[in-house]
Amino acid sequence: PEQMNERLVCMTKCFFELGVRQLHLETIGNAICFSIERALADQWQPVMKDAWQWFWKMISDAMAAALDVLESGDVELIRAGWEEAKESRPSEELGDIFFKELARIAPHVT
């Protein structure tokens, strides 16, 4: 499941770059379900629609979470902040700062 989630996040980033946003997910899900129903024609059964809707809900919920981050611009802020931190201090010093703070706020973890 973790590897599938990682792949889904990567795939969602590609879709984001192509212009897909959270508001499109319901329409995409409806189109997928409709396409499969049309392809299966006489073999299609109502229970299949329920299964496909459940499946798309699981996928689209994960995609929505990834798109939320991408749409907010937080990824760029985090990346820029990390690059600035690396330029301002050596890696060992950043590590020391992190572990000292971790020990201070959560001594049970260290």
C-alpha positions in Angstrom: 0.0 0.0 0.0 2.8 2.5 0.8 4.4 2.0 -2.6 1.1 2.4 -4.3 0.5 5.6 -2.4 3.9 6.9 -3.4 3.2 6.1 -7.1 -0.2 7.8 -6.8 1.4 11.0 -5.4 3.9 11.0 -8.2 1.2 10.5 -10.8 -0.9 13.2 -9.2 2.0 15.6 -9.5 2.1 14.9 -13.2 -1.6 15.4 -13.5 -1.3 18.7 -11.6 1.4 19.9 -14.1 -1.1 19.1 -16.9 -3.8 21.3 -15.2 -5.8 18.8 -13.1 -7.2 20.3 -9.9 -9.2 19.0 -7.0 -12.4 20.4 -8.6 -11.9 18.0 -11.6 -11.8 14.8 -9.6 -15.5 14.1 -9.5 -15.9 14.7 -13.2 -12.9 12.4 -13.9 -14.4 9.7 -11.7 -17.8 9.9 -13.5 -16.0 9.7 -16.9 -14.1 6.6 -15.8 -17.2 4.8 -14.5 -19.2 5.8 -17.7 -16.4 4.6 -20.0 -16.2 1.2 -18.2 -20.0 0.8 -18.3 -20.0 1.6 -22.1 -17.1 -0.8 -22.7 -18.7 -3.7 -20.9 -22.1 -3.0 -22.4 -24.3 -6.1 -21.6 -21.9 -7.4 -19.0 -22.3 -4.3 -16.9 -24.1 -4.8 -13.6 -25.3 -2.2 -11.1 -23.1 -3.7 -8.4 -20.1 -2.9 -10.6 -21.0 0.8 -10.5 -20.9 0.7 -6.7 -17.5 -1.0 -6.8 -16.0 1.5 -9.2 -17.4 4.4 -7.3 -15.8 3.0 -4.1 -12.5 2.5 -5.9 -12.5 6.0 -7.3 -13.4 7.5 -3.9 -10.3 5.8 -2.4 -8.1 7.0 -5.3 -9.5 10.5 -5.5 -9.3 11.1 -1.7 -5.5 10.4 -1.9 -5.2 12.5 -5.0 -7.1 15.3 -3.4 -4.7 15.4 -0.4 -1.7 15.6 -2.8 -3.4 18.2 -5.0 -4.3 20.3 -1.9 -0.6 20.6 -1.1 0.3 21.3 -4.7 -2.4 23.9 -5.1 -1.5 25.7 -1.9 2.1 26.3 -3.1 3.5 24.9 0.2 5.8 22.6 -1.7 7.7 25.5 -3.2 7.9 27.3 0.2 9.2 24.2 1.9 11.8 23.6 -0.9 12.9 27.2 -0.8 13.2 27.2 3.0 15.2 24.0 3.0 17.6 25.4 0.3 18.1 28.6 2.3 18.8 26.6 5.5 21.4 24.4 3.7 23.1 27.5 2.3 23.2 29.2 5.7 24.6 26.3 7.8 26.6 23.1 7.2 24.6 19.8 7.3 26.2 18.7 10.6 25.1 22.0 12.2 21.5 21.6 10.9 21.5 18.1 12.3 22.7 19.3 15.7 20.0 22.0 15.8 17.3 19.5 14.9 18.3 16.9 17.5 18.8 19.4 20.2 15.3 20.8 19.6 13.9 17.3 19.4 15.5 16.4 22.7 14.1 19.6 24.2 10.5 19.2 23.1 10.3 15.4 23.1 12.9 13.9 25.4 11.2 10.6 25.3 11.9 10.3 21.6 15.7 10.7 21.7 
